[in-house]
């Protein structure tokens, strides 16, 4: 008697050879450079894999971490130090501070002046703090040692003098220093700089002065580091996100979305604009789903508190968190309940600069600052939201032009 299992096995074997013959006949083999990736909540995707591309569990194709190194060397000490001083305040918010420091250091070095440690003025009128209350003053001095002389405060005999106040456009040029700043310094030897941001342009703008370029790069990317207390809080929050992500796809996606800005002028799309200005939580949700992020993706929002406008995002991506969700309880009073937005924003900068993927839903200096930090670290996975036509799209089509076109000045400092 014939065993039915043998009959079935023979039939399956014959079927397999017939199928194989048809595949050979029609050249239907899948190329080894294509791969179907299974992801929770995402349909199978056939993706072409380049040598420098990684495929995530969420079915999202992104460039792997870019190997990069500084193009500059630390400027050599200068012999011609003057008796003059340059003072300034760090203003607007943490995302502007590194640019302000870079301009002040460039000017002080060019003039041979001493830089006085700046104070920090918050957005709240009349509210200020010492430099060391937010940043590591010892690392600041050490990193700038030999580049410019830095002192904690103005000498007593200079405090009664009146400084020459100069409005300095961000990313100061050598011509502006020669034409405007140097003449004032030669008369007064005591300057008060007000760094202004009439527009946010982060395009590379090299000069023929290699010392000036190296000074700007060095000050921008090595000058400011959070002090030990704030750095520890940022590390704890990022560590918590990494821990949570291990239960899903192992990646942390940081999204800069602030609903308090959506109704402001900077977020309004002007007529004829090619790209929408800002994206609300629902639009971010739609974008993330259409480019293939899994429902299990761990998402950090730069919101302080949870509110009902985020509910749909949480429903689609349950592992979505705000600062209130992941900050150590004992730190919430200082960082969240104090009403000081600078502290919370400084933490956002650190987390968004170190997350696996960054999605800027709000344009502006925060996006530019984070992009610069990520370029310097080789973390070039930055996806800029945009309306997706059709059912789905490749995430790689939405990589920031700061990366694809190397249009960020960080690429003049790193190569």
Backbone torsions as a table, in degrees:
resi	resn	phi	psi	omega
1	UNK	NA	135.4	-177.3
2	UNK	-80.0	132.3	178.3
3	UNK	-72.6	122.5	-179.8
4	UNK	-56.3	-31.0	-179.0
5	UNK	-66.6	-34.3	177.9
6	UNK	-67.7	-39.1	178.2
7	UNK	-61.2	-45.6	-179.7
8	UNK	-63.0	-42.9	180.0
9	UNK	-62.6	-41.2	179.0
10	UNK	-64.3	-40.2	179.2
11	UNK	-63.3	-44.2	180.0
12	UNK	-64.9	-38.8	179.3
13	UNK	-64.2	-45.0	178.8
14	UNK	-61.2	-42.3	179.5
15	UNK	-62.0	-39.4	-178.8
16	UNK	-63.6	-42.1	-179.6
17	UNK	-67.9	-36.4	176.6
18	UNK	-62.0	-45.0	179.6
19	UNK	-63.3	-41.7	-179.6
20	UNK	-63.0	-41.0	178.7
21	UNK	-62.6	-41.1	178.4
22	UNK	-64.6	-38.4	179.7
23	UNK	-64.6	-41.5	179.1
24	UNK	-65.9	-42.2	-178.5
25	UNK	-60.1	-39.0	-174.9
26	UNK	-102.6	13.8	-179.2
27	UNK	50.5	48.2	-171.2
28	UNK	-99.3	12.9	177.6
29	UNK	-68.9	139.2	175.5
30	UNK	-75.8	133.7	179.2
31	UNK	-61.6	147.2	178.6
32	UNK	-68.0	-12.7	179.3
33	UNK	-88.5	4.4	177.3
34	UNK	-117.2	146.7	-174.8
35	UNK	-146.4	135.2	173.3
36	UNK	-89.9	125.9	-176.7
37	UNK	-110.8	125.6	179.8
38	UNK	-90.4	134.9	-179.8
39	UNK	-145.2	144.3	177.9
40	UNK	-66.4	126.3	177.5
41	UNK	79.4	1.9	-179.1
42	UNK	-129.8	137.5	178.3
43	UNK	-67.4	158.6	177.9
44	UNK	-61.0	136.7	-179.1
45	UNK	-121.1	134.3	172.3
46	UNK	-90.6	119.4	-174.6
47	UNK	-126.7	136.4	174.6
48	UNK	-83.5	129.2	-173.9
49	UNK	-105.2	117.6	174.8
50	UNK	-86.3	167.6	-177.5
51	UNK	-62.2	-30.7	-175.5
52	UNK	-107.0	28.1	-177.3
53	UNK	-118.1	144.4	175.1
54	UNK	-119.0	146.3	178.1
55	UNK	-107.4	124.0	-179.0
56	UNK	-89.0	166.2	177.5
57	UNK	-65.2	-19.7	-179.0
58	UNK	-84.8	5.6	179.8
59	UNK	75.9	22.1	-177.4
60	UNK	-106.8	128.0	-178.6
61	UNK	-96.9	120.7	-178.7
62	UNK	-140.2	155.4	176.0
63	UNK	-65.0	141.1	176.6
64	UNK	-70.7	167.5	-179.6
65	UNK	-55.3	131.8	-175.8
66	UNK	-87.0	131.0	176.0
67	UNK	-80.3	125.8	-173.4
68	UNK	-147.5	153.5	179.8
69	UNK	-144.8	158.8	-179.3
70	UNK	-62.1	139.6	175.9
71	UNK	-92.1	-4.2	-176.0
72	UNK	-116.2	162.7	171.3
73	UNK	-115.8	152.5	-179.0
74	UNK	-59.4	128.3	-179.4
75	UNK	-56.8	143.6	-179.7
76	UNK	-76.1	153.4	177.8
77	UNK	-59.1	146.0	178.2
78	UNK	-105.3	144.1	-177.8
79	UNK	-85.9	-28.7	-171.8
80	UNK	-88.2	68.3	176.2
81	UNK	-83.5	133.4	-179.1
82	UNK	-95.1	-176.4	176.9
83	UNK	-97.9	7.8	-176.3
84	UNK	-87.6	169.3	-177.2
85	UNK	-133.7	147.3	174.3
86	UNK	-119.7	126.3	178.3
87	UNK	-122.4	159.0	177.9
88	UNK	-170.3	171.3	174.6
89	UNK	-123.6	145.7	172.1
90	UNK	-84.7	126.1	-171.9
91	UNK	-133.1	178.7	174.0
92	UNK	72.4	-55.2	179.8
93	UNK	168.8	163.9	-176.2
94	UNK	-55.6	-30.2	-178.8
95	UNK	-67.8	-15.5	178.7
96	UNK	-98.5	-15.2	-169.6
97	UNK	-64.1	-43.1	-177.0
98	UNK	-65.1	-35.1	176.9
99	UNK	-67.7	-39.9	178.8
100	UNK	-65.6	-41.8	177.8
101	UNK	-62.7	-43.5	-179.0
102	UNK	-59.3	-44.3	179.2
103	UNK	-64.1	-43.2	-178.9
104	UNK	-64.3	-40.9	180.0
105	UNK	-67.1	-43.0	178.5
106	UNK	-59.0	-45.1	-178.4
107	UNK	-66.9	-46.4	-178.9
108	UNK	-61.5	-41.9	180.0
109	UNK	-67.1	-42.8	-178.6
110	UNK	-60.8	-39.1	-178.6
111	UNK	-84.0	-14.4	-173.5
112	UNK	73.9	26.4	-175.9
113	UNK	-95.5	167.0	175.8
114	UNK	-94.3	133.6	178.9
115	UNK	-92.9	126.0	176.6
116	UNK	-87.7	133.0	-179.0
117	UNK	-53.1	122.4	-175.1
118	UNK	-76.3	154.0	169.6
119	UNK	-89.4	168.4	-179.9
120	UNK	-115.7	122.2	177.6
121	UNK	-106.5	123.1	-179.0
122	UNK	-80.0	179.3	179.3
123	UNK	-71.7	-22.9	178.5
124	UNK	-77.1	130.5	-175.9
125	UNK	-58.4	129.8	176.6
126	UNK	79.9	0.8	-178.1
127	UNK	-99.0	128.6	179.6
128	UNK	-146.6	165.3	177.1
129	UNK	-145.6	162.0	177.5
130	UNK	-73.5	155.2	179.7
131	UNK	-54.3	-45.9	-176.0
132	UNK	-70.8	-11.9	176.7
133	UNK	-71.5	-17.1	177.8
134	UNK	-123.2	-37.9	-173.1
135	UNK	-114.5	160.0	-179.9
136	UNK	-81.1	103.1	-173.9
137	UNK	-69.5	-34.6	-179.3
138	UNK	-68.2	-42.2	177.0
139	UNK	-65.7	-36.0	178.9
140	UNK	-61.2	-48.3	-179.8
141	UNK	-66.5	-40.9	-178.4
142	UNK	-64.7	-43.8	-178.7
143	UNK	-67.7	-27.5	-180.0
144	UNK	-98.5	3.2	179.4
145	UNK	-60.2	125.7	-178.1
146	UNK	88.6	-16.0	177.7
147	UNK	-90.1	-54.4	171.9
148	UNK	-142.8	156.0	174.3
149	UNK	-84.0	132.5	-179.0
150	UNK	-121.2	131.0	176.4
151	UNK	-122.2	154.8	-176.7
152	UNK	-68.6	-36.8	-178.2
153	UNK	-153.4	163.9	179.5
154	UNK	-67.9	135.6	177.1
155	UNK	-56.6	147.8	-174.5
156	UNK	-55.0	-38.5	-176.8
157	UNK	-70.1	-12.7	179.3
158	UNK	-97.1	-13.3	-173.7
159	UNK	-67.9	-21.4	179.5
160	UNK	-87.7	-8.9	-179.6
161	UNK	-83.5	156.1	179.7
162	UNK	-100.4	123.5	-178.2
163	UNK	-77.7	157.5	170.0
164	UNK	-83.7	117.4	-177.5
165	UNK	-90.1	125.9	-176.9
166	UNK	-128.1	127.2	173.8
167	UNK	-82.2	120.5	-173.7
168	UNK	-114.8	122.1	176.1
169	UNK	-67.0	137.7	179.9
170	UNK	-54.4	145.2	-175.5
171	UNK	61.0	59.3	-174.6
172	UNK	-56.8	143.6	-179.8
173	UNK	-100.8	160.6	177.8
174	UNK	-63.1	-36.8	179.0
175	UNK	-61.7	-41.2	-179.7
176	UNK	-66.2	-38.3	178.0
177	UNK	-63.6	-45.8	-178.2
178	UNK	-66.3	-42.8	-172.8
179	UNK	-82.7	-33.1	-171.7
180	UNK	-116.3	-47.8	-171.8
181	UNK	-80.6	-46.7	-176.3
182	UNK	-60.9	-44.0	177.4
183	UNK	-59.1	-40.2	179.0
184	UNK	-66.5	-37.9	-179.6
185	UNK	-68.9	-37.0	179.4
186	UNK	-65.2	-28.2	178.7
187	UNK	-83.6	-36.1	-169.0
188	UNK	-114.1	-36.0	-176.8
189	UNK	64.9	12.1	-179.7
190	UNK	-145.4	108.1	-175.5
191	UNK	-114.7	145.7	171.1
192	UNK	-119.0	112.4	-176.3
193	UNK	-92.0	138.8	171.5
194	UNK	-120.9	101.8	-178.0
195	UNK	-78.1	122.9	-176.7
196	UNK	-112.6	149.1	179.8
197	UNK	-121.6	84.0	179.2
198	UNK	-71.1	-26.1	175.1
199	UNK	-155.1	161.7	179.2
200	UNK	-104.7	99.0	177.4
201	UNK	-120.3	117.7	-177.3
202	UNK	-113.7	21.0	178.9
203	UNK	-70.9	149.5	177.3
204	UNK	-56.8	137.1	-177.9
205	UNK	-144.8	68.8	-178.1
206	UNK	-72.6	163.3	178.8
207	UNK	-127.4	-179.4	175.0
208	UNK	-88.6	0.6	-180.0
209	UNK	-100.2	96.8	-176.1
210	UNK	-64.1	-33.7	179.1
211	UNK	-65.6	-41.7	179.2
212	UNK	-64.7	-43.2	180.0
213	UNK	-63.5	-44.2	-179.8
214	UNK	-64.7	-38.6	178.7
215	UNK	-63.6	-43.7	179.7
216	UNK	-62.4	-44.9	179.6
217	UNK	-63.7	-45.5	-177.1
218	UNK	-63.2	-45.3	-178.8
219	UNK	-68.5	-38.9	-177.5
220	UNK	-65.2	-42.7	-169.7
221	UNK	-105.4	-6.5	177.2
222	UNK	-125.3	-8.4	-172.1
223	UNK	-70.0	-56.1	-171.5
224	UNK	-100.3	125.3	172.9
225	UNK	-132.1	137.5	177.8
226	UNK	-59.4	148.1	177.7
227	UNK	-67.9	171.2	-171.2
228	UNK	-58.4	-41.7	-177.6
229	UNK	-64.0	-49.2	-176.8
230	UNK	-70.8	-37.0	178.2
231	UNK	-62.7	-38.6	179.6
232	UNK	-65.1	-40.8	178.8
233	UNK	-63.4	-43.8	178.8
234	UNK	-61.5	-41.7	179.3
235	UNK	-65.4	-38.6	178.4
236	UNK	-64.4	-41.7	-179.8
237	UNK	-67.0	-43.8	178.9
238	UNK	-66.3	-38.3	177.0
239	UNK	-62.5	-39.0	177.9
240	UNK	-64.0	-42.0	178.1
241	UNK	-64.1	-41.8	178.5
242	UNK	-62.7	-40.8	178.9
243	UNK	-62.5	-44.6	179.4
244	UNK	-65.2	-35.4	-177.2
245	UNK	-69.1	-24.3	-179.5
246	UNK	-66.8	-18.9	178.0
247	UNK	-83.2	-7.3	-179.6
248	UNK	-124.8	-109.4	-175.7
249	UNK	-104.2	5.6	174.0
250	UNK	78.9	11.1	-178.4
251	UNK	-126.1	149.6	176.9
252	UNK	-114.6	125.0	178.2
253	UNK	-109.6	121.1	179.5
254	UNK	-102.5	130.1	-178.8
255	UNK	-119.9	122.3	174.9
256	UNK	-87.5	96.0	178.2
257	UNK	-133.9	118.9	-177.7
258	UNK	-126.1	105.9	-175.5
259	UNK	-64.4	-21.3	179.7
260	UNK	-68.9	-16.7	-178.7
261	UNK	-97.1	-11.5	-170.8
262	UNK	-62.2	-29.6	-178.4
263	UNK	-94.0	0.4	-179.3
264	UNK	-83.2	163.5	-174.3
265	UNK	-58.5	-37.5	-177.2
266	UNK	-64.0	-18.5	-178.9
267	UNK	-100.6	-0.9	179.3
268	UNK	-82.2	132.4	179.4
269	UNK	-85.0	121.1	-179.1
270	UNK	-76.4	157.3	-179.8
271	UNK	-61.3	134.0	178.2
272	UNK	84.6	-1.4	-179.9
273	UNK	-67.8	139.1	-178.3
274	UNK	-77.7	-27.3	-176.7
275	UNK	-130.5	139.5	178.2
276	UNK	-62.4	146.8	-177.0
277	UNK	-72.7	-58.5	-177.0
278	UNK	-129.5	161.2	-179.3
279	UNK	-125.5	128.6	179.7
280	UNK	-81.3	170.3	-176.4
281	UNK	-55.2	-38.3	179.5
282	UNK	-65.5	-39.9	178.8
283	UNK	-69.0	-36.0	175.3
284	UNK	-64.0	-43.7	177.5
285	UNK	-55.7	-50.5	-178.7
286	UNK	-60.4	-41.5	-179.4
287	UNK	-63.7	-48.8	-177.5
288	UNK	-61.6	-39.5	179.7
289	UNK	-67.6	-41.8	-175.1
290	UNK	-73.0	-25.5	177.1
291	UNK	-90.7	1.7	167.8
292	UNK	102.5	15.4	178.3
293	UNK	-73.9	137.6	-178.7
294	UNK	-69.6	152.1	175.1
295	UNK	-62.6	-18.4	180.0
296	UNK	-86.1	-3.8	-176.8
297	UNK	-58.9	136.2	176.3
298	UNK	-86.3	122.3	-174.3
299	UNK	-121.0	132.4	173.2
300	UNK	-107.8	126.6	176.9
301	UNK	-104.4	142.1	179.6
302	UNK	-81.8	25.0	172.6
303	UNK	-85.0	147.7	177.9
304	UNK	-80.9	-47.4	-176.7
305	UNK	-119.3	158.6	174.7
306	UNK	-80.4	143.8	174.5
307	UNK	-145.9	166.3	-171.0
308	UNK	-62.8	-23.3	178.7
309	UNK	-65.8	-12.9	-179.7
310	UNK	-99.8	-2.5	-172.3
311	UNK	-60.8	-42.1	-179.8
312	UNK	-64.6	-37.3	177.6
313	UNK	-63.6	-41.7	178.5
314	UNK	-65.8	-35.6	-179.9
315	UNK	-67.1	-40.7	-179.8
316	UNK	-76.9	-35.8	-179.9
317	UNK	-127.5	86.8	-173.9
318	UNK	-58.0	-27.0	-178.1
319	UNK	-90.7	54.2	-179.8
320	UNK	-112.6	133.1	-171.8
321	UNK	-136.2	151.3	171.8
322	UNK	-108.4	179.3	178.5
323	UNK	-59.4	-40.8	-178.7
324	UNK	-60.9	-29.1	-177.5
325	UNK	-75.3	-32.0	-170.3
326	UNK	-118.5	-6.2	-179.7
327	UNK	-76.2	139.7	175.2
328	UNK	-53.8	135.0	-173.5
329	UNK	-56.3	-37.3	-176.1
330	UNK	-71.8	-10.7	-179.1
331	UNK	-101.5	-9.1	-174.5
332	UNK	-64.7	-34.6	-179.9
333	UNK	-60.8	-42.3	-177.8
334	UNK	-75.8	-41.4	-171.8
335	UNK	-93.8	-31.5	-173.0
336	UNK	-109.7	-33.9	-174.2
337	UNK	-96.8	-3.8	-176.4
338	UNK	-80.6	-14.7	-176.9
339	UNK	78.8	8.0	-179.3
340	UNK	-95.5	101.2	-175.8
341	UNK	-69.6	-23.1	-178.7
342	UNK	-61.7	-40.5	-178.5
343	UNK	-64.5	-46.6	180.0
344	UNK	-64.1	-38.2	-178.5
345	UNK	-69.0	-34.5	177.8
346	UNK	-63.3	-38.0	177.2
347	UNK	-67.3	-40.9	177.5
348	UNK	-57.9	-42.3	179.4
349	UNK	-57.9	-45.6	-178.2
350	UNK	-65.0	-46.1	-176.2
351	UNK	-68.8	-44.5	-179.7
352	UNK	-66.8	-27.9	180.0
353	UNK	-77.2	-18.7	-175.0
354	UNK	-116.7	-3.5	179.8
355	UNK	-68.3	164.1	179.7
356	UNK	-66.6	-39.5	179.1
357	UNK	-135.7	142.7	177.1
358	UNK	-121.3	132.6	178.3
359	UNK	-122.8	105.2	178.3
360	UNK	-85.3	106.4	178.4
361	UNK	-90.1	-4.8	179.1
362	UNK	-126.1	127.3	178.5
363	UNK	-76.5	167.2	175.0
364	UNK	128.0	-165.7	-172.4
365	UNK	-70.0	-30.4	178.4
366	UNK	-61.5	-48.4	176.9
367	UNK	-57.1	-47.0	-178.9
368	UNK	-64.0	-40.4	-179.8
369	UNK	-66.6	-45.4	178.6
370	UNK	-62.3	-42.0	179.2
371	UNK	-59.1	-43.0	178.9
372	UNK	-61.8	-44.6	178.8
373	UNK	-63.4	-40.7	-178.7
374	UNK	-69.4	-39.0	176.4
375	UNK	-60.9	-43.6	180.0
376	UNK	-63.2	-27.7	-179.6
377	UNK	-95.8	-3.6	-177.8
378	UNK	79.8	10.5	-178.9
379	UNK	-94.8	81.3	-170.6
380	UNK	-94.1	14.9	179.5
381	UNK	-82.9	83.5	179.1
382	UNK	-122.1	117.5	-179.3
383	UNK	-110.3	122.3	179.8
384	UNK	-96.5	121.2	-177.8
385	UNK	-60.1	151.1	174.4
386	UNK	-162.1	155.2	176.9
387	UNK	-59.5	135.5	-179.9
388	UNK	-105.3	118.3	179.4
389	UNK	-85.4	128.6	-179.5
390	UNK	95.0	-167.5	-173.4
391	UNK	-78.6	-34.2	-176.3
392	UNK	-157.3	173.3	179.7
393	UNK	-156.8	163.9	176.4
394	UNK	-82.4	132.6	178.5
395	UNK	-59.3	-33.5	-177.5
396	UNK	-63.5	-18.1	178.0
397	UNK	-74.9	-9.9	-175.1
398	UNK	-117.2	15.9	176.6
399	UNK	-64.5	138.2	-177.3
400	UNK	-53.1	139.3	176.0
401	UNK	-67.5	-18.0	170.5
402	UNK	-55.7	-32.6	-177.8
403	UNK	-92.1	-53.0	-173.7
404	UNK	-66.0	-34.4	-179.5
405	UNK	-104.4	1.6	-177.2
406	UNK	49.2	46.2	-174.9
407	UNK	-94.1	9.8	177.8
408	UNK	-98.4	140.1	-177.1
409	UNK	-61.8	-16.7	177.4
410	UNK	-58.4	-27.6	179.1
411	UNK	-73.8	-10.2	171.8
412	UNK	-87.9	-10.2	177.8
413	UNK	-105.3	-24.5	-178.3
414	UNK	-128.0	142.7	-178.4
415	UNK	-149.1	NA	NA
